[in-house]
Amino acid sequence: MQLSDASFVVLDVETTGMSAATHRITEIAMLRVEGGKITERFESLINPEQYIPPFIAEYTGITNAMIFGKPTFRELAPELSKFVRESGASPVIVGHNVRFDHGFLTESYKKAGDLLFSAPEVNHYLTLCTCKLALRMLPKLQRRTLKHVSDYFGIKIKARHRAMGDAEATAKVLLHFLEMAEDELECEALEDLLRLQNKKTPPAKPRSKQFTSLKDQVHEFPERPGVYIMRDSRKQVLYVGKANDLRERVGGYFSTSSMAQSSKHARMMKAVREITYEETGSELSALLRESLTIKALKPRFNTLERRFKSSCFLRIDVQNLFPRLDSVREPASDGAEYYGPFRSRKSVEALIEVLNRSFQLRECGDEFRVKKGSKPCFYYDIGRCGAPCAGIQSSEDYGSEVDRLRKFLSSGEEGILSLVKQMMENASDRLDFEEAQYLKLRFEEMKKVFGTGDRPFAAINANDYVILLPNTSGQAEIYFVRYGRLAKQVVVGSDQLLKSADWFRKQIRNYYSESIPAIPPECGKAEVDEMRILAGWSERQKRNGCSIVYLGAKDDAMIRELVAALTDVLKVEIRIPTAAKPIVTTKKKVAKDFVFTPETVQTAKRLTLKPMTLRK
């Protein structure tokens, strides 16, 4: 099974003691992780039917009074089995020290009795331990408790030593490890990751002087975000990577456990003779710079096609008189509206099925012809189309239905999920349980599509926003995103604040003009990859100190919002000028301007992106 298709159930339990044979579960939490997101949650206190010792109650915060009247494991077992069963044919049970949690779960099922539920026994499922992965993938981390691994990734545990708090932290750690395994260790299959957790570290071998010299040089790398490039003796590029901490990330390549992770990794390190780096100031800048560099240089040990993760778009061909919905791999400059990118064609097709059941758009293909008086098709008979082909529905009425759909899509994920849930409830009220079950499955698929992001679900044609975030130099990085792609990146200091309103107006005029085509002339895998990086990063980081301003009407209110966001990122209060006092600002270095344009992507020689004085 491909790693990207795998389903995981993250498990955490709190107990009355350490022995699964003699002690019982007091609380359980499970999270379903699919497609790089947490898609479902379950938690419950459990009556262990035995006394909770005082030191355990103090450690977990779960008292005997709290579990009084709660369901026993025997009563809860069918619901737990259902959660695991709905996670797919063969989900992987994940935990931080999964042997402990899985052992308690397995023993509890045995005590409950097999006849109480119909799902396969839990001990038949594969297990994955994030503590073991930390040992292999974070070799420099001295302690590998959940707290220490979470701290390494900047994850805050909301409720330590409670089942849901620890399970959420474990799920987020898992997502980081999945990304590292796919992008850095090039694990393609689930089996590769399962083997990695138990892979033994061979004894250290004597290293060459060249290897030792490189390792010493890496100790001088900065502890800042950036991009690094590895070259062989002929100066040929072997590998390009990004890091939040250059010294930590590149130094990890020289550890014994890292060298043992894969033969491909060992071959690469044997050939490396030079490692250079470039600081970028932020993680997002490093991600984009890495992507550009890989596309231009095509390093031997970077599998380029794997960088272009599978994606798909929802298309409404509004350039036609009677538009319809379909899915495509890449957008084109054909006048249609595109929504996405989504992670797979299956996700888009599930969405199309739901939308076609709710909006009366035609579902026939290229054979569509308008012929008044002709017999309407099957979709008209079941109420899923207004039959424009037979002249029953006019182009004006059909256009109104298309506008209703476009407005609905702009309402965001909550509107779409609410629609599917309402359709499911209506079918249940009609006693149409087969339809209700079908819609329930679509509802689960839709939750997987949208995940937990709070970004408006807008067409690429209107996917315009500005990202503002602090960098490691105390300045602000500003990313102007047009049609989901990066139009310009700028680094500014607090000396830019007083003229920021006029400057923002100029940028909006230059990069968001209506004269710019809705879809760039070239929008292939590389461009879609850039959209994916920006959209994914924006969803993850919106709550971590950066500001995102979505551009609607290009008016003074929007300019004020941009200025306020910049002020907040720089943490500087603008002094309002008065007749009595002059304006006082903090003096810093001249701001630098890095420009990413479509031409930059196509031209390797511009990848150095030399800084220029900020144009006023």
TIFI-838970 format. One record per residue (C-alpha): x, y, z. Coordinates in nm, 3 decimals. Example, Ala and Ser with C-alpha at 12.3 -4.5 7.8 and 13.67 -1.06 7.14 Angstrom:
{{1.230; -0.450; 0.780}}
{{1.367; -0.106; 0.714}}
END
This chain:
{{0.000; 0.000; 0.000}}
{{0.123; 0.349; -0.087}}
{{0.200; 0.564; 0.217}}
{{-0.025; 0.842; 0.085}}
{{-0.322; 0.598; 0.073}}
{{-0.273; 0.453; 0.422}}
{{-0.524; 0.504; 0.701}}
{{-0.412; 0.542; 1.063}}
{{-0.596; 0.523; 1.395}}
{{-0.403; 0.713; 1.663}}
{{-0.472; 0.562; 2.006}}
{{-0.411; 0.680; 2.361}}
{{-0.544; 0.533; 2.687}}
{{-0.528; 0.629; 3.052}}
{{-0.531; 0.339; 3.298}}
{{-0.544; 0.239; 3.664}}
{{-0.187; 0.106; 3.649}}
{{0.090; -0.030; 3.428}}
{{-0.014; -0.394; 3.378}}
{{-0.267; -0.473; 3.107}}
{{-0.336; -0.809; 3.274}}
{{-0.437; -0.671; 3.613}}
{{-0.528; -0.305; 3.549}}
{{-0.804; -0.141; 3.341}}
{{-0.862; 0.152; 3.104}}
{{-1.013; 0.469; 3.254}}
{{-1.016; 0.687; 2.940}}
{{-0.967; 0.628; 2.570}}
{{-0.920; 0.859; 2.269}}
{{-0.888; 0.764; 1.903}}
{{-0.825; 0.986; 1.601}}
{{-0.850; 0.885; 1.239}}
{{-0.570; 1.021; 1.017}}
{{-0.609; 1.000; 0.639}}
{{-0.470; 1.205; 0.351}}
{{-0.239; 1.404; 0.577}}
{{-0.521; 1.527; 0.806}}
{{-0.712; 1.434; 1.119}}
{{-1.056; 1.342; 0.988}}
{{-1.244; 1.192; 1.286}}
{{-1.222; 1.188; 1.668}}
{{-1.359; 0.971; 1.947}}
{{-1.307; 0.998; 2.324}}
{{-1.476; 0.866; 2.635}}
{{-1.420; 0.810; 3.003}}
{{-1.456; 0.443; 3.098}}
{{-1.566; 0.284; 3.424}}
{{-1.275; 0.046; 3.493}}
{{-1.479; -0.149; 3.754}}
{{-1.183; -0.119; 3.989}}
{{-1.040; 0.141; 4.225}}
{{-0.818; 0.421; 4.084}}
{{-0.516; 0.463; 4.317}}
{{-0.456; 0.818; 4.449}}
{{-0.117; 0.857; 4.275}}
{{-0.274; 0.760; 3.939}}
{{-0.561; 1.006; 3.996}}
{{-0.309; 1.280; 4.071}}
{{-0.103; 1.193; 3.762}}
{{-0.392; 1.181; 3.511}}
{{-0.649; 1.402; 3.684}}
{{-0.909; 1.124; 3.647}}
{{-1.075; 1.050; 3.983}}
{{-1.308; 0.774; 4.100}}
{{-1.592; 1.027; 4.109}}
{{-1.536; 1.118; 3.743}}
{{-1.577; 0.762; 3.616}}
{{-1.886; 0.688; 3.826}}
{{-2.177; 0.612; 3.595}}
{{-1.961; 0.604; 3.281}}
{{-1.988; 0.309; 3.040}}
{{-1.773; 0.004; 3.098}}
{{-1.540; -0.118; 2.827}}
{{-1.780; -0.406; 2.758}}
{{-2.054; -0.149; 2.680}}
{{-1.825; 0.070; 2.474}}
{{-1.656; -0.208; 2.274}}
{{-1.902; -0.211; 1.977}}
{{-1.861; 0.165; 1.928}}
{{-1.481; 0.137; 1.939}}
{{-1.491; -0.148; 1.687}}
{{-1.709; 0.060; 1.456}}
{{-1.461; 0.350; 1.467}}
{{-1.171; 0.121; 1.374}}
{{-1.373; -0.061; 1.106}}
{{-1.475; 0.266; 0.935}}
{{-1.108; 0.365; 0.907}}
{{-1.062; 0.136; 0.607}}
{{-0.979; -0.223; 0.528}}
{{-0.649; -0.233; 0.719}}
{{-0.584; 0.078; 0.932}}
{{-0.261; 0.103; 1.128}}
{{-0.290; 0.152; 1.505}}
{{-0.052; 0.432; 1.610}}
{{0.066; 0.538; 1.955}}
{{0.361; 0.692; 2.133}}
{{0.486; 0.368; 2.291}}
{{0.205; 0.192; 2.109}}
{{0.286; -0.139; 2.279}}
{{0.139; -0.004; 2.604}}
{{-0.184; 0.141; 2.456}}
{{-0.242; -0.143; 2.210}}
{{-0.171; -0.400; 2.481}}
{{-0.438; -0.254; 2.709}}
{{-0.688; -0.236; 2.422}}
{{-0.627; -0.595; 2.316}}
{{-0.652; -0.725; 2.673}}
{{-0.973; -0.526; 2.730}}
{{-1.131; -0.681; 2.419}}
{{-1.044; -1.028; 2.543}}
{{-1.209; -0.956; 2.878}}
{{-1.517; -0.812; 2.703}}
{{-1.575; -1.124; 2.491}}
{{-1.570; -1.165; 2.113}}
{{-1.947; -1.193; 2.071}}
{{-2.013; -0.831; 2.162}}
{{-1.891; -0.683; 1.833}}
{{-1.849; -0.779; 1.468}}
{{-1.525; -0.596; 1.376}}
{{-1.199; -0.793; 1.345}}
{{-1.004; -0.819; 1.669}}
{{-0.784; -0.520; 1.733}}
{{-0.469; -0.729; 1.781}}
{{-0.488; -0.828; 1.410}}
{{-0.407; -0.474; 1.300}}
{{-0.059; -0.345; 1.224}}
{{0.097; -0.106; 1.476}}
{{0.325; 0.196; 1.439}}
{{0.516; 0.354; 1.728}}
{{0.603; 0.724; 1.703}}
{{0.853; 0.681; 1.988}}
{{1.046; 0.426; 1.779}}
{{1.023; 0.654; 1.475}}
{{1.171; 0.937; 1.682}}
{{1.467; 0.713; 1.766}}
{{1.535; 0.653; 1.394}}
{{1.432; 0.987; 1.244}}
{{1.547; 1.229; 1.517}}
{{1.880; 1.073; 1.617}}
{{2.009; 1.387; 1.787}}
{{1.708; 1.417; 2.017}}
{{1.830; 1.294; 2.357}}
{{1.488; 1.222; 2.511}}
{{1.198; 1.084; 2.309}}
{{0.899; 1.123; 2.537}}
{{0.584; 1.261; 2.377}}
{{0.653; 1.599; 2.538}}
{{1.010; 1.621; 2.407}}
{{0.917; 1.511; 2.053}}
{{0.621; 1.752; 2.054}}
{{0.847; 2.034; 2.170}}
{{1.089; 1.953; 1.887}}
{{0.814; 2.005; 1.629}}
{{0.663; 2.305; 1.810}}
{{0.344; 2.116; 1.903}}
{{0.157; 2.229; 2.214}}
{{-0.012; 1.953; 2.414}}
{{-0.346; 2.091; 2.530}}
{{-0.408; 1.842; 2.814}}
{{-0.103; 1.637; 2.912}}
{{-0.172; 1.287; 3.052}}
{{-0.531; 1.296; 2.928}}
{{-0.625; 1.065; 2.645}}
{{-0.740; 1.321; 2.386}}
{{-0.463; 1.571; 2.459}}
{{-0.192; 1.306; 2.418}}
{{-0.366; 1.148; 2.116}}
{{-0.385; 1.483; 1.934}}
{{-0.016; 1.549; 1.999}}
{{0.071; 1.197; 1.877}}
{{-0.136; 1.249; 1.560}}
{{0.045; 1.576; 1.484}}
{{0.382; 1.410; 1.548}}
{{0.277; 1.130; 1.311}}
{{0.195; 1.382; 1.036}}
{{0.543; 1.534; 1.070}}
{{0.703; 1.190; 1.049}}
{{0.495; 1.096; 0.743}}
{{0.610; 1.412; 0.567}}
{{0.973; 1.346; 0.660}}
{{0.949; 0.982; 0.553}}
{{0.806; 1.073; 0.213}}
{{1.012; 1.382; 0.132}}
{{1.345; 1.311; 0.300}}
{{1.374; 0.932; 0.336}}
{{1.172; 0.865; 0.018}}
{{0.950; 0.601; 0.180}}
{{0.688; 0.518; -0.082}}
{{0.508; 0.222; 0.074}}
{{0.352; 0.176; 0.416}}
{{0.567; -0.133; 0.457}}
{{0.882; 0.084; 0.432}}
{{0.769; 0.295; 0.728}}
{{0.668; -0.008; 0.935}}
{{1.010; -0.164; 0.875}}
{{1.186; 0.162; 0.958}}
{{1.049; 0.175; 1.314}}
{{1.219; -0.155; 1.399}}
{{1.534; -0.114; 1.193}}
{{1.844; -0.179; 1.399}}
{{2.131; 0.067; 1.397}}
{{2.453; -0.108; 1.289}}
{{2.775; -0.044; 1.479}}
{{2.958; 0.270; 1.373}}
{{3.227; 0.227; 1.106}}
{{3.543; 0.435; 1.075}}
{{3.476; 0.736; 0.853}}
{{3.703; 0.895; 0.594}}
{{3.878; 1.227; 0.651}}
{{3.650; 1.382; 0.387}}
{{3.340; 1.266; 0.575}}
{{3.476; 1.396; 0.906}}
{{3.571; 1.729; 0.749}}
{{3.220; 1.776; 0.606}}
{{3.067; 1.689; 0.942}}
{{3.283; 1.952; 1.113}}
{{3.178; 2.213; 0.854}}
{{2.810; 2.141; 0.919}}
{{2.863; 2.227; 1.289}}
{{2.918; 2.585; 1.171}}
{{2.584; 2.603; 0.986}}
{{2.333; 2.852; 1.134}}
{{2.036; 2.736; 1.337}}
{{1.800; 2.912; 1.095}}
{{1.564; 2.818; 0.810}}
{{1.716; 2.770; 0.467}}
{{1.790; 2.548; 0.169}}
{{2.095; 2.322; 0.139}}
{{2.257; 2.167; -0.169}}
{{2.480; 1.856; -0.172}}
{{2.733; 1.809; -0.457}}
{{2.976; 1.536; -0.558}}
{{3.343; 1.562; -0.657}}
{{3.249; 1.689; -1.006}}
{{3.024; 1.962; -0.858}}
{{2.715; 1.778; -0.982}}
{{2.411; 1.842; -0.763}}
{{2.309; 1.529; -0.574}}
{{2.035; 1.653; -0.345}}
{{1.843; 1.969; -0.253}}
{{1.656; 2.002; 0.075}}
{{1.501; 2.257; 0.309}}
{{1.524; 2.293; 0.685}}
{{1.382; 2.499; 0.969}}
{{1.718; 2.452; 1.144}}
{{2.001; 2.405; 0.895}}
{{2.255; 2.282; 1.150}}
{{2.014; 2.030; 1.304}}
{{1.876; 1.900; 0.975}}
{{2.200; 1.864; 0.777}}
{{2.387; 1.738; 1.083}}
{{2.136; 1.455; 1.107}}
{{2.267; 1.308; 0.780}}
{{2.596; 1.221; 0.952}}
{{2.452; 1.015; 1.238}}
{{2.492; 0.637; 1.235}}
{{2.118; 0.573; 1.256}}
{{2.050; 0.812; 0.970}}
{{2.308; 0.640; 0.750}}
{{2.136; 0.307; 0.816}}
{{1.786; 0.419; 0.716}}
{{1.821; 0.330; 0.348}}
{{2.083; 0.212; 0.101}}
{{1.998; 0.510; -0.121}}
{{2.075; 0.748; 0.165}}
{{2.406; 0.572; 0.233}}
{{2.506; 0.590; -0.137}}
{{2.430; 0.961; -0.146}}
{{2.636; 1.039; 0.164}}
{{2.924; 0.834; 0.026}}
{{2.927; 1.052; -0.287}}
{{2.887; 1.391; -0.116}}
{{3.195; 1.616; -0.127}}
{{3.042; 1.960; -0.073}}
{{2.740; 2.100; 0.111}}
{{2.635; 2.462; 0.068}}
{{2.337; 2.643; 0.212}}
{{2.131; 2.960; 0.173}}
{{1.933; 3.116; 0.457}}
{{1.576; 3.211; 0.372}}
{{1.438; 3.375; 0.686}}
{{1.127; 3.155; 0.719}}
{{0.996; 2.804; 0.660}}
{{0.763; 2.913; 0.379}}
{{1.044; 3.086; 0.192}}
{{1.256; 2.770; 0.233}}
{{0.974; 2.553; 0.097}}
{{0.931; 2.769; -0.213}}
{{1.305; 2.807; -0.273}}
{{1.355; 2.430; -0.241}}
{{1.074; 2.364; -0.489}}
{{1.217; 2.611; -0.744}}
{{1.568; 2.472; -0.711}}
{{1.465; 2.109; -0.749}}
{{1.260; 2.186; -1.060}}
{{1.550; 2.372; -1.220}}
{{1.845; 2.148; -1.121}}
{{1.675; 1.805; -1.112}}
{{1.915; 1.648; -0.858}}
{{1.986; 1.278; -0.890}}
{{1.870; 1.184; -0.540}}
{{1.555; 1.399; -0.546}}
{{1.278; 1.204; -0.713}}
{{1.120; 1.496; -0.898}}
{{0.789; 1.327; -0.979}}
{{0.739; 1.250; -0.612}}
{{0.765; 1.619; -0.540}}
{{0.459; 1.669; -0.759}}
{{0.208; 1.503; -0.532}}
{{-0.109; 1.384; -0.696}}
{{-0.376; 1.651; -0.713}}
{{-0.701; 1.721; -0.890}}
{{-0.928; 2.019; -0.956}}
{{-1.302; 2.072; -0.975}}
{{-1.391; 2.253; -1.299}}
{{-1.701; 2.447; -1.401}}
{{-1.682; 2.522; -1.773}}
{{-1.856; 2.859; -1.744}}
{{-1.731; 2.955; -2.091}}
{{-2.008; 2.730; -2.228}}
{{-2.374; 2.829; -2.243}}
{{-2.474; 2.530; -2.028}}
{{-2.180; 2.457; -1.795}}
{{-2.128; 2.129; -1.615}}
{{-1.902; 1.992; -1.342}}
{{-1.604; 1.766; -1.403}}
{{-1.260; 1.686; -1.262}}
{{-0.921; 1.758; -1.422}}
{{-0.560; 1.706; -1.323}}
{{-0.437; 2.054; -1.417}}
{{-0.608; 2.389; -1.484}}
{{-0.594; 2.545; -1.830}}
{{-0.642; 2.889; -1.983}}
{{-0.981; 2.800; -2.129}}
{{-1.208; 3.043; -1.943}}
{{-1.337; 2.779; -1.701}}
{{-1.342; 2.815; -1.323}}
{{-1.120; 2.580; -1.122}}
{{-1.146; 2.487; -0.754}}
{{-0.863; 2.313; -0.571}}
{{-0.616; 2.156; -0.564}}
{{-0.762; 1.847; -0.396}}
{{-0.550; 1.548; -0.296}}
{{-0.706; 1.297; -0.536}}
{{-0.954; 1.249; -0.818}}
{{-1.164; 1.033; -0.585}}
{{-1.216; 1.332; -0.355}}
{{-1.330; 1.555; -0.641}}
{{-1.563; 1.291; -0.782}}
{{-1.725; 1.248; -0.439}}
{{-1.778; 1.626; -0.425}}
{{-1.922; 1.633; -0.779}}
{{-2.168; 1.358; -0.690}}
{{-2.295; 1.557; -0.391}}
{{-2.320; 1.881; -0.590}}
{{-2.505; 1.713; -0.877}}
{{-2.761; 1.583; -0.631}}
{{-2.817; 1.935; -0.496}}
{{-2.794; 2.155; -0.806}}
{{-2.965; 2.083; -1.134}}
{{-2.670; 2.097; -1.371}}
{{-2.648; 1.869; -1.670}}
{{-2.441; 1.552; -1.628}}
{{-2.418; 1.448; -1.993}}
{{-2.085; 1.480; -2.172}}
{{-1.968; 1.616; -2.507}}
{{-2.268; 1.463; -2.683}}
{{-2.489; 1.738; -2.534}}
{{-2.701; 1.916; -2.798}}
{{-2.999; 2.153; -2.762}}
{{-3.292; 2.022; -2.962}}
{{-3.634; 2.150; -2.865}}
{{-3.902; 1.887; -2.852}}
{{-3.657; 1.600; -2.802}}
{{-3.706; 1.351; -2.520}}
{{-3.529; 1.450; -2.194}}
{{-3.272; 1.212; -2.051}}
{{-3.291; 0.998; -1.739}}
{{-3.151; 1.272; -1.512}}
{{-3.456; 1.491; -1.587}}
{{-3.688; 1.207; -1.486}}
{{-3.524; 1.174; -1.144}}
{{-3.514; 1.551; -1.084}}
{{-3.140; 1.606; -1.123}}
{{-3.151; 1.819; -1.439}}
{{-3.379; 2.083; -1.589}}
{{-3.345; 1.934; -1.941}}
{{-3.191; 2.226; -2.134}}
{{-3.120; 1.976; -2.412}}
{{-3.496; 1.948; -2.477}}
{{-3.557; 2.323; -2.444}}
{{-3.748; 2.279; -2.117}}
{{-3.498; 2.494; -1.924}}
{{-3.382; 2.826; -2.072}}
{{-3.018; 2.942; -2.072}}
{{-3.116; 3.222; -1.828}}
{{-3.267; 2.979; -1.576}}
{{-2.971; 2.747; -1.616}}
{{-2.732; 3.039; -1.560}}
{{-2.913; 3.124; -1.237}}
{{-2.856; 2.768; -1.116}}
{{-2.486; 2.796; -1.202}}
{{-2.461; 3.125; -1.010}}
{{-2.631; 2.960; -0.713}}
{{-2.371; 2.683; -0.722}}
{{-2.080; 2.929; -0.746}}
{{-2.216; 3.128; -0.452}}
{{-2.256; 2.808; -0.254}}
{{-1.898; 2.698; -0.323}}
{{-1.775; 3.038; -0.202}}
{{-1.954; 2.983; 0.131}}
{{-1.670; 2.756; 0.238}}
{{-1.640; 2.403; 0.369}}
{{-1.899; 2.453; 0.644}}
{{-2.169; 2.520; 0.385}}
{{-2.082; 2.207; 0.189}}
{{-2.065; 1.981; 0.496}}
{{-2.391; 2.127; 0.630}}
{{-2.559; 2.058; 0.294}}
{{-2.456; 1.691; 0.290}}
{{-2.562; 1.647; 0.653}}
{{-2.903; 1.804; 0.581}}
{{-2.949; 1.579; 0.275}}
{{-2.867; 1.278; 0.492}}
{{-3.120; 1.380; 0.759}}
{{-3.391; 1.446; 0.497}}
{{-3.340; 1.099; 0.349}}
{{-3.366; 0.947; 0.697}}
{{-3.691; 1.138; 0.763}}
{{-3.832; 0.995; 0.438}}
{{-3.731; 0.648; 0.566}}
{{-3.503; 0.618; 0.263}}
{{-3.230; 0.448; 0.466}}
{{-3.034; 0.331; 0.163}}
{{-3.000; 0.692; 0.043}}
{{-2.917; 0.806; 0.399}}
{{-2.638; 0.549; 0.425}}
{{-2.501; 0.653; 0.086}}
{{-2.499; 1.020; 0.192}}
{{-2.336; 0.930; 0.522}}
{{-2.044; 0.778; 0.332}}
{{-2.026; 1.093; 0.114}}
{{-2.031; 1.304; 0.432}}
{{-1.731; 1.115; 0.569}}
{{-1.551; 1.158; 0.237}}
{{-1.625; 1.531; 0.236}}
{{-1.478; 1.567; 0.586}}
{{-1.163; 1.400; 0.459}}
{{-1.151; 1.640; 0.164}}
{{-1.181; 1.956; 0.369}}
{{-1.010; 1.847; 0.691}}
{{-0.990; 2.117; 0.957}}
{{-0.883; 2.414; 0.744}}
{{-1.076; 2.739; 0.780}}
{{-0.982; 2.895; 0.447}}
{{-1.264; 3.010; 0.213}}
{{-1.320; 2.760; -0.067}}
{{-1.264; 2.993; -0.363}}
{{-1.201; 2.936; -0.730}}
{{-0.844; 2.973; -0.852}}
{{-0.970; 3.261; -1.062}}
{{-1.043; 3.449; -0.738}}
{{-0.778; 3.285; -0.517}}
{{-0.598; 3.606; -0.426}}
{{-0.446; 3.668; -0.084}}
{{-0.146; 3.815; 0.096}}
{{0.061; 3.626; 0.356}}
{{0.248; 3.830; 0.618}}
{{0.477; 3.665; 0.870}}
{{0.781; 3.752; 1.084}}
{{1.122; 3.616; 0.984}}
{{1.430; 3.531; 1.187}}
{{1.578; 3.880; 1.137}}
{{1.290; 4.060; 1.305}}
{{1.149; 4.180; 0.973}}
{{0.830; 4.087; 0.790}}
{{0.802; 3.861; 0.486}}
{{0.515; 3.948; 0.255}}
{{0.390; 3.703; -0.009}}
{{0.151; 3.828; -0.277}}
{{-0.048; 3.529; -0.405}}
{{-0.240; 3.562; -0.733}}
{{-0.460; 3.277; -0.860}}
{{-0.314; 3.053; -0.590}}
{{0.044; 3.112; -0.711}}
{{0.320; 3.335; -0.582}}
{{0.338; 3.664; -0.771}}
{{0.592; 3.840; -0.549}}
{{0.781; 3.799; -0.222}}
{{0.914; 4.100; -0.029}}
{{1.104; 4.141; 0.298}}
{{1.039; 4.472; 0.479}}
{{1.134; 4.631; 0.810}}
{{0.955; 4.873; 1.039}}
{{1.088; 5.169; 0.837}}
{{0.839; 5.068; 0.566}}
{{0.535; 5.112; 0.792}}
{{0.474; 5.483; 0.747}}
{{0.450; 5.453; 0.368}}
{{0.296; 5.105; 0.370}}
{{-0.054; 5.218; 0.264}}
{{0.067; 5.376; -0.061}}
{{0.307; 5.090; -0.117}}
{{0.031; 4.827; -0.076}}
{{-0.189; 5.020; -0.321}}
{{0.090; 5.005; -0.579}}
{{0.140; 4.629; -0.531}}
{{-0.233; 4.563; -0.564}}
{{-0.241; 4.769; -0.883}}
{{0.063; 4.588; -1.029}}
{{-0.018; 4.228; -0.938}}
{{-0.397; 4.209; -0.910}}
{{-0.502; 4.396; -1.222}}
{{-0.807; 4.263; -1.404}}
{{-0.602; 4.262; -1.723}}
{{-0.395; 3.964; -1.598}}
{{-0.537; 3.635; -1.737}}
{{-0.729; 3.428; -1.483}}
{{-0.517; 3.116; -1.541}}
{{-0.149; 3.167; -1.634}}
{{-0.052; 3.043; -1.982}}
{{0.145; 2.755; -1.829}}
{{-0.009; 2.571; -1.535}}
{{0.142; 2.223; -1.524}}
{{0.263; 2.000; -1.242}}
{{0.525; 2.249; -1.125}}
{{0.273; 2.532; -1.095}}
{{0.017; 2.308; -0.925}}
{{0.289; 2.205; -0.680}}
{{0.342; 2.571; -0.592}}
{{-0.033; 2.612; -0.534}}
{{-0.027; 2.307; -0.306}}
{{0.268; 2.440; -0.104}}
{{0.108; 2.780; -0.051}}
{{-0.241; 2.649; 0.029}}
{{-0.115; 2.374; 0.261}}
{{0.125; 2.602; 0.447}}
{{-0.140; 2.872; 0.487}}
{{-0.384; 2.629; 0.646}}
{{-0.125; 2.495; 0.889}}
{{0.036; 2.820; 0.995}}
{{-0.248; 3.071; 1.015}}
{{-0.262; 3.030; 1.393}}
{{0.115; 3.039; 1.446}}
{{0.197; 3.408; 1.418}}
{{0.140; 3.485; 1.051}}
{{-0.145; 3.688; 0.903}}
{{-0.338; 3.608; 0.586}}
{{-0.548; 3.873; 0.416}}
{{-0.788; 3.747; 0.148}}
{{-0.843; 4.006; -0.121}}
{{-1.199; 4.085; -0.215}}
{{-1.290; 4.437; -0.320}}
{{-0.968; 4.634; -0.379}}
{{-1.074; 4.928; -0.160}}
{{-0.941; 5.140; 0.127}}
{{-1.079; 4.898; 0.386}}
{{-0.863; 4.621; 0.242}}
{{-0.556; 4.849; 0.243}}
{{-0.620; 4.931; 0.610}}
{{-0.644; 4.559; 0.686}}
{{-0.309; 4.497; 0.514}}
{{-0.142; 4.782; 0.705}}
{{-0.285; 4.655; 1.035}}
{{-0.161; 4.301; 0.959}}
{{0.188; 4.431; 0.877}}
{{0.193; 4.635; 1.199}}
{{0.088; 4.330; 1.399}}
{{0.355; 4.108; 1.239}}
{{0.628; 4.365; 1.310}}
{{0.485; 4.430; 1.658}}
{{0.542; 4.804; 1.607}}
{{0.289; 5.075; 1.691}}
{{0.260; 5.342; 1.423}}
{{0.274; 5.691; 1.573}}
{{0.010; 5.920; 1.432}}
{{0.174; 6.244; 1.308}}
{{0.065; 6.566; 1.478}}
{{0.158; 6.931; 1.435}}
{{0.339; 6.935; 1.769}}
{{0.554; 6.624; 1.736}}
{{0.752; 6.482; 1.448}}
{{0.706; 6.123; 1.336}}
{{0.946; 5.884; 1.514}}
{{1.027; 5.546; 1.364}}
{{1.272; 5.268; 1.441}}
{{1.566; 5.274; 1.203}}
{{1.674; 4.944; 1.050}}
{{1.861; 4.819; 0.746}}
{{1.723; 4.886; 0.401}}
{{1.451; 4.633; 0.325}}
{{1.520; 4.365; 0.066}}
{{1.296; 4.262; -0.217}}
{{1.295; 3.908; -0.354}}
{{1.081; 3.877; -0.666}}
{{0.930; 3.544; -0.773}}
{{0.764; 3.559; -1.114}}
{{0.656; 3.291; -1.364}}
{{0.974; 3.373; -1.556}}
{{1.179; 3.301; -1.243}}
{{1.039; 2.950; -1.230}}
{{1.146; 2.885; -1.588}}
{{1.494; 3.040; -1.567}}
{{1.752; 2.860; -1.353}}
{{1.997; 3.148; -1.352}}
{{1.751; 3.363; -1.155}}
{{1.734; 3.113; -0.872}}
{{1.997; 3.309; -0.678}}
{{1.735; 3.584; -0.634}}
{{1.977; 3.865; -0.556}}
{{1.840; 4.126; -0.310}}
{{1.746; 4.466; -0.442}}
{{1.660; 4.793; -0.273}}
{{1.286; 4.817; -0.215}}
{{1.120; 5.011; -0.492}}
{{0.916; 5.303; -0.363}}
END
